[in-house]
Amino acid sequence: VAASPGNGGQAPRLFVFGLGYTGLEFAQQARQRLGAEVFGTCRSEGKAEALQAVGITAFPWDIDDGYQPLEGEALEALESATHLLSTMSPFADFSKDPVLVLHGKEVLQRCTNLQWAGYLSTTSVYGDHSGAWVDEESETRVTDRDPSAMARLAAEGEWLALAPHIP
């Protein structure tokens, strides 16, 4: 995620869908360790203002409010990202990954500087691996009795399918 010739030696530009607890920690680490410029989404104007106060450009995006895609400055920030992280889970009434549904392949292809994309899954997709490291190549252990885990597994597969479109 460090500055590289692929982005003209510039600092990374990280866009995080979901600047909640985990997304914010990832963003702060990227800023501190790599000098990344961080942008992202959060659910409320108040949280966006608080994040702005600590140097993170945040855009309120409450997906529960009408399923509208990003637009304006938020969309411009996404399209200029060199690195992208999604921490958002599929929603019960949406049953799909909202980032991919609303921005999917078409917008990601317009992210001409994109060097890396990540999706944070959940332990319910992988189950108990007795303390072993788990990644996208690990065996999944989802039961059909857990619809949210099934939706996460489907979203993870959709993110992995984007890999050929991301340098």
Protein Blocks (a to p, Z undefined) as FASTA:
>chain_A
ZZcfkloopacddddehiafklmmmmmmmmmmnopacddddfbfklmmmmmmnopacddd
dfknopaacehjllmmmmmpcbdcdfbdcdfklopafklmmnmmmlmmmmmmbcbdcddd
dfklnopnehpacdfkbccdddfklmklmmmmmmmmmmmmmmmmpZZ
